[in-house]
Amino acid sequence: MTNSSPSRRRSLATCLLALSSALAANNNSNNSNNSNSNGNDDDAINVWTDYAILPQACVTYNSNDVIVYSMYAQQSRHCTDSAIGTYAAAVPTFVNAYLDQLQNNANDSHVDFTYPEMAAYLDCTYRQVNGKDYYLQVGCADDGSQALAVNIYEDGQCTKASTWNGYDDANVPVDLSIEFRKCTPCVIWTDKNDDEIDDGYYDYKMTNAPLCRTSWEYRQSCDAKCQMLARESKARDGWNQADQILLSILTLFGCGMLLAILKKRQKMSNKDALLEQAAITAAGLQPTHILGVFFLLILVIVVFALLNLKKITWALLLLVNILLFAYLMKLTVDGSVKETIVGPDGKIVEKEESDDDEEEEDGPTSTPAGNYENPNLPPIS
């Protein structure tokens, strides 16, 4: 008998565990009258294959540093459907589960995993600096809601913040980052051959999800105020380094095209200028109207950028660059086309630029106007 492929075995195991989970949930609902010491046991999740988690922000809520996250029941939709709920968990609890998940993924891929230095401060850790007692623990960074830091406290429970040389973040290397605002499946699969796994591998993978299991078990309610803090922190984050680089490139590109347009308009012939003026007038506009709209659009882009409205800022900036590029191409094409005339033989002859027009405008210089003299005729014999 041939061995079944890992994907088929995985699908079969998924179906069996999902069916058993559904039957168990139905049995629990039928026996809901039975008391239980843990109030969250009714919401227990045994199979994590279809679930996903979306960390949103690290904020200070009720004087505690927490990570706000959402849980989703259909990871195949990449966290675009309605969430099961939005919750909060203490930063050390969430980070510890996050590191356990990374360790689990590394073991599954047969690669070495080294815990970051910040992991030593998951618990409230005592340190003495210059004869003064401090306590350090992982928490939220001061410079944004998408970063972690090792914070300084005065008490052994790490509840009263302190400062060190004017800063409440310790001088500890930040070698740990959480992928905020990225939808992460609770179960991450790794391709394996049949000889690498046994019959219990898929059962273990689908029921062992350290990050999601811990986040679900230790979840705290995140009310409207808590969720508003996460949204406000997202607005405060503003433009990251990659955004700023791209924003600078587009701005410089637009300014370069604008300078090129001004130079080409200076070299524009009178005929082309009159034709363009006639087209603008036919549309019921004046050149001042177009300039006013252009500068108003630039002002709107600047205001939206300062308000950190990224999507509409990108859209308007791209629109301005496209319009400038199109107009620059028009001027370039019009300037490269020479005026043509049809000769006596019916052939098209290109009219070359010369200084004849200027000489004709100046007129003959040998004889001033108004000083005409009669020619001298020879005598008639």
KEDO-847921 format. One line per 10 residues: number of its first residue (from 0); their letters; for each residue x, y, z of C-alpha. Coordinates in steps of 0.5 Angstrom, whole numbers, plus 2048, in hexadecimal, padded with zeros to 3 digits. Example, Ala and Ser with C-alpha at 12.3 -4.5 7.8 and 13.67 -1.06 7.14 Angstrom:
0> as> 819 7F7 810  81B 7FE 80E;
END
This chain:
0> mtnsspsrrr> 800 800 800  803 807 7FE  803 80C 803  7FE 812 803  801 819 802  802 81E 808  7FD 822 805  7F7 81D 805  7F9 81A 80C  7F9 821 80E;
10> slatcllals> 7F2 823 80B  7EF 81C 80E  7F2 81E 815  7EF 825 815  7E8 822 813  7E8 81D 818  7EB 822 81E  7E6 827 81B  7E0 822 81C  7E2 81F 823;
20> salaannnsn> 7E3 827 825  7DC 828 822  7D9 822 826  7DC 824 82C  7D9 82B 82C  7D2 828 82A  7D3 824 830  7D6 82A 835  7D0 82E 833  7CB 828 834;
30> nsnnsnsngn> 7CE 828 83B  7CF 82F 83D  7CB 82E 843  7D2 82B 846  7D6 830 84A  7DD 831 849  7E2 835 84D  7E5 838 847  7E0 83D 844  7E4 83D 83D;
40> dddainvwtd> 7E3 835 83C  7DD 836 838  7E1 83A 833  7E7 835 833  7EA 834 82C  7ED 82D 82B  7EF 82E 823  7F2 834 821  7F3 832 819  7EE 837 817;
50> yailpqacvt> 7EF 83D 81C  7F4 843 81B  7F6 849 81F  7F7 850 81E  7FC 854 822  7FA 85C 822  7FE 860 827  801 860 82D  7FE 866 832  7FE 868 839;
60> ynsndvivys> 7F7 866 83B  7F4 867 843  7FC 868 844  7FE 862 842  802 860 83B  7FD 85C 837  7FD 859 830  7F7 85A 82C  7F5 854 827  7EF 851 824;
70> myaqqsrhct> 7ED 84A 823  7EA 847 81C  7E7 840 81B  7E9 840 813  7F0 841 812  7EF 840 80B  7EC 846 80A  7F2 84A 80D  7EF 84E 813  7EA 851 80E;
80> dsaigtyaaa> 7E4 84E 811  7E0 850 817  7E5 84F 81D  7E2 84A 823  7E4 850 827  7EA 855 829  7EE 853 830  7F4 856 834  7F9 852 837  7FF 854 83B;
90> vptfvnayld> 805 855 837  809 850 83B  804 84B 83A  803 84C 833  80A 84D 831  80C 846 835  807 843 831  809 846 82B  810 843 82C  80E 83C 82E;
100> qlqnnandsh> 80A 83C 827  811 83E 823  814 839 827  80F 834 825  810 836 81E  817 836 81E  817 82F 821  812 82D 81B  817 82F 816  81D 82C 819;
110> vdftypemaa> 820 833 81A  824 836 820  820 83B 824  823 840 829  81F 844 82E  820 84B 82D  824 84F 833  81D 853 835  81A 84C 837  81E 84C 83D;
120> yldctyrqvn> 819 852 83F  813 84E 83E  812 84E 846  813 854 84A  81B 854 84B  81F 858 850  825 85C 84E  82A 860 852  82D 866 84E  831 86B 852;
130> gkdyylqvgc> 82F 869 859  828 86A 857  823 864 857  81F 863 850  81A 85E 84D  819 85D 846  814 859 842  812 859 83B  80D 85E 839  80B 863 833;
140> addgsqalav> 80F 868 830  80F 86F 831  810 871 82A  80A 86D 827  805 868 828  808 863 823  80F 862 827  811 85E 82E  816 861 833  818 85F 83A;
150> niyedgqctk> 815 864 83F  817 866 845  813 866 84C  814 867 853  811 861 856  812 85A 856  80B 859 853  80D 85E 84D  807 862 84E  80A 869 84F;
160> astwngydda> 80E 86C 84A  815 86F 84B  81A 872 847  821 871 845  825 877 843  81E 87B 841  81C 875 83D  817 86F 840  81A 86A 83B  820 866 83D;
170> nvpvdlsief> 826 866 839  825 85F 836  826 85D 82F  81F 85C 82C  820 856 828  819 854 828  813 856 824  80C 854 823  809 854 81C  803 859 81E;
180> rkctpcviwt> 7FD 859 819  7FF 853 815  7FA 84D 815  7FE 847 818  7FA 840 817  7FA 83C 81E  7FD 836 81B  803 837 816  804 831 812  80B 82E 80F;
190> dknddeiddg> 80C 82A 809  80F 823 80C  810 81C 809  80C 816 80B  812 813 80F  813 81A 813  80C 819 816  808 814 81A  800 813 81B  800 818 820;
200> yydykmtnap> 804 81E 81D  7FD 821 81A  7FA 820 820  7FF 824 824  800 82A 81F  7F8 82B 81F  7F7 82B 826  7FE 82E 828  7FE 836 827  802 839 82C;
210> lcrtsweyrq> 800 840 82A  7F9 840 829  7F8 83B 82F  7FB 83F 834  7F8 846 831  7F1 842 831  7F2 840 838  7F5 846 83B  7F0 84B 837  7EE 851 83A;
220> scdakcqmla> 7E8 855 838  7EA 85B 834  7E4 860 834  7E3 866 830  7E8 86A 833  7ED 865 833  7EC 864 82B  7EC 86C 82A  7F3 86C 82D  7F5 867 828;
230> reskardgwn> 7F2 86B 822  7F5 871 825  7FC 86E 825  7FB 86C 81E  7FA 873 81C  7FF 876 820  804 871 81D  804 875 817  809 874 811  80E 86E 812;
240> qadqillsil> 815 86F 80F  813 86B 809  80D 870 808  811 876 809  816 873 803  811 872 7FE  80E 878 800  814 87C 7FF  815 878 7F8  80F 87A 7F5;
250> tlfgcgmlla> 80F 881 7F8  816 882 7F4  813 87F 7EE  80E 884 7EE  812 88A 7EF  817 887 7E9  811 887 7E4  80E 88E 7E6  815 891 7E5  816 88D 7DE;
260> ilkkrqkmsn> 80F 890 7DC  811 897 7DE  817 896 7DA  813 894 7D4  80E 899 7D4  813 89E 7D4  815 89B 7CD  80E 89A 7CB  80C 89E 7C4  807 8A3 7C3;
270> kdalleqaai> 803 89F 7BF  803 899 7C4  801 89E 7CA  7FC 8A1 7C6  7F9 89A 7C5  7F9 898 7CC  7F6 89F 7CE  7F0 89D 7C9  7EF 896 7CC  7EF 899 7D3;
280> taaglqpthi> 7EA 89F 7D1  7E6 89A 7CE  7E5 896 7D4  7E3 89C 7D8  7E9 89D 7DC  7EF 8A2 7DD  7F6 8A0 7DE  7F5 8A3 7E5  7F0 89E 7E7  7F4 898 7E5;
290> lgvffllilv> 7FA 89B 7E9  7F5 89C 7EF  7F3 895 7EF  7FA 892 7EE  7FC 896 7F4  7F6 894 7F8  7F7 88D 7F7  7FE 88D 7F9  7FB 891 800  7F6 88B 801;
300> ivvfallnlk> 7FC 886 800  800 889 805  7FA 88A 80A  7F8 883 809  800 881 80A  800 884 811  7FA 881 813  7FD 87A 811  7F7 879 80C  7FC 874 808;
310> kitwallllv> 7F7 871 803  7F4 877 801  7FB 87B 801  7FE 875 7FD  7F8 876 7F8  7F8 87D 7F7  800 87D 7F6  800 878 7F1  7FA 87C 7ED  7FF 882 7ED;
320> nillfaylmk> 805 87E 7EB  801 87B 7E5  7FE 881 7E3  805 885 7E3  808 87F 7DF  802 87F 7DA  803 887 7D9  80A 886 7D8  80A 881 7D3  805 885 7CF;
330> ltvdgsvket> 80A 88B 7CF  80F 886 7CD  80C 883 7C7  809 88A 7C5  810 88D 7C5  813 887 7C1  80E 888 7BB  811 88D 7B6  80C 891 7B2  80B 88E 7AB;
340> ivgpdgkive> 809 891 7A4  807 88E 79D  80B 88F 798  809 890 790  80B 889 78F  806 887 794  80B 884 799  80B 886 7A0  811 88B 7A2  813 88C 7A9;
350> keesdddeee> 814 893 7AB  81B 895 7AE  81C 89A 7B3  820 8A0 7B1  821 8A7 7B2  81D 8A9 7AC  817 8AB 7B0  81B 8B0 7B4  81F 8B3 7AE  818 8B4 7AB;
360> edgptstpag> 816 8B7 7B1  81C 8BC 7B1  81B 8BE 7AA  820 8C0 7A5  825 8C4 7A8  829 8C7 7A2  824 8CC 7A0  820 8D0 7A6  818 8D0 7A5  816 8D7 7A2;
370> nyenpnlppi> 81D 8D8 79E  81B 8D6 797  820 8D8 792  81E 8D8 78A  823 8D3 786  828 8D6 782  826 8D4 77A  82C 8D5 775  82A 8DA 770  827 8D9 769;
380> s> 82A 8DA 763;
END
